[in-house]
Each structure stands twice: as structure tokens, then as C-alpha cells.
Amino acid sequence: MKFNPVAFIINVAITLSIGALGGWATAQSVKTWYPTLNKPSFNPPNWLFAPVWTSLYIIIGIAAYLIWIKRDRIAHFPRTIALYFIQLILNLCWSFIFFYLHEIGFALFEILILLIIIIINAVVFYKIDKWAGLLFIPYILWVSFASFLTYNIFILN
């Protein structure tokens, strides 16, 4: 399969754009509301979240590109790409629910649904392209940690 730089950039840019919207929803609360919350001792420093999420969005954008270049050979491509966008939208929604609406309990419920959809997405991608599925592992691990962190923040507040 020949590398398509335009498609690569578009796939990564779409994913990063969703992340940027989430960052917008997060930005104000990180300075105002979030510092007032009781957090567990293992809560990472605020500066860590942006580079981690940026890296994850790039990685899953690459995974999407690996699927996109095989789209002509995937009978269920529209469902596959819809699943990908569903998990991206759920990811974005978590930022709005937690940081913009300050609904920790609802955010906890939503992130658990997100985690399930990410795992399903990874499995579907893996069946199409091994590397596309494997690229979701860091994302799954981070969202698992974020779920545990959200749970602890919910309990502490």
C-alpha cells in the first residue's frame, strides 16, 4: 500500500481537532474549578495531560489512517468509521461533562461507556489491520487510568 500523505494528515488532523475542542472545554476549569476538587494522591500534574492526550490523538489518527487506506477492501467500512467517530465524540463529551458542566458522576458513567467503545473499536480495527488495533493499546490504558481517576475524584467529592 502506497503512503498517502494527504490522507495521513487529514486523519491525524481530524483526531487532533476533536482533541482541541475537548481542550477548549477543559481550559477554563483547569484554572478555576478543578483545583478546588479533592483529588487522589496519584493524580498527575496538570501539565502532563496535554502532551499525553496530544500523543494519543496522533496515535489513534494514525490507526484511522491505516484503516482508511484499506477502505476499498472493507465491506463494513461505513460502520467501522462510524464506530471510530462515536468513540471520538464520546471522548469529547467527557471533557464537556466533567470540565464544562462539572458533573463528575455523569462523567464517570460516560467514561466507562467510552472505554467499552474504545475497546470495541480496537478489536474491530485489529481484525482489519493488526497495527491499527495495537495502536489503541496506549489509548485504552490511559482511558482506563482516567476512569479510575474519575472514580476517585467522584468518591472524594
N, C-alpha and C positions, 0 to 999 in steps of 0.2 A: 504494500500500500504506500503510495507516494505521499509525502508530507505536504499538507496544505496549510501554509502559514496564515492565510486569511481566516480560514475556518478555526484554526487553533486559537488565534487572537480573539475571535468572536466568542467562542465557547468560554474562554477564561474571562473575557470582559463581561459577559452576561452574569457569570457567577460572582465576580468581584462587585458588579453593580448592585446585586441583591445584598451583598455584604455591606456595601456603603450605605444603603438605605437603613439597614439594621444599625449601623454605626451612628447614623443621624438620630435614630430613635433613642440610642443609648447615651449620646454625648452629654446632654444636659444633666441627666440623672446621676451620672457618674460623679459629677461635681457637687450635687445638691442632696438628692435623696439617698443614693447608695451608701455614702459614708455614714449615714445615721443608722444603718441596719446593724444588728448583731450578726457577726459572721464567724464561721468556724476557724480554728487555728490554721487550717490548711488552705484557707482562701488565698489564691495567688495575688500578687500585687497587680494593681490596675494596669500598669504599663505592659504587662505580659499578654493581655487579651488581644490587643490589636495585631501584633505580629503573628500570634498563633492563628487567629481567625483568617488573616490575610493569606498565610501559608496554606491553610486548609482549603480556602476558596480556590486558590490556584490549583491545588492538587485535584480537587473534585472537578474543576473546569477541564483539566487535562483528561480525567476519566470520561467526562462527557464528550470530549473531542474523539477519544478512542472509540466510543460508541457511534458517534456521528459519521466517522469515516467508513463504518461498516453498515450504514443505514440501508443501503440497497439490498443487503443480504439478510435483513431482519424483518421477518413477516409482521412482527408486532412492534415495529419501531414507534408508531404514534403513542402506544401505551407505555413504552419504555421511556420515551422522552417526557411524557405526561407525569410519570412517576418521579422522574428527576426534578421536574419543576414543582411538583407537590412538596417534595422534601425541602426544596429551596424556599418555597413560600412559607412552609411551617417554621423553618429556621428564622425567617424574617419576622414572622408573627411572634415568636418567643421574645425577641428583643422589644417589640411594641408592648406585649402583655406585661413583661417583667419591668422593663425600664421606663416605659412611657405611661402605662396605666397603673403601675405599682401593684399589680395583682399577683403576688407570689404563689398563692395556692393554685390559681388557674395556670400560671406559668409552669408549675411543677407538673400538672396534668398534661399540659400541651407538650412539654419537652419529652415526656415518656412516649407520647404518640409519635413525636418527631423521631425519637430513637428507633422505634419499631419500623417506621417508614424508611429510615436511612439503612437499616439492616436489610430490609426487603430490597431496596434499591441496589445495595451492594451485591446481593445474591443474583438479582436479575442481570446486573452488569457483568458479574463474574461468568455467568453462563454464556454471555456473548463474547466477552474479551476478558481473559484471566487478569490482566494488569489493571483494567478499568475497575474490576471488582476489588482487587487488592489495594488499590489507591484509596478506597473508602475506609480502610482499617484505621488510620490515624483519626479520621473524622468520627468514626464510631467510638473510639477510645476517648476522644475529647468530649463528645456529647454525653458519653456515659459519666465522665467526671463532672461535667456541667450539671447533669441530672442529680448526681449525688450532692453537689454543692448547693443546688437549688433546694433540694430536700432539707438540707441542714439549715439553710437560711430561713426556710419556711418554719421549721421547728423552733429556731431561736427567736423568731419574731412573731 
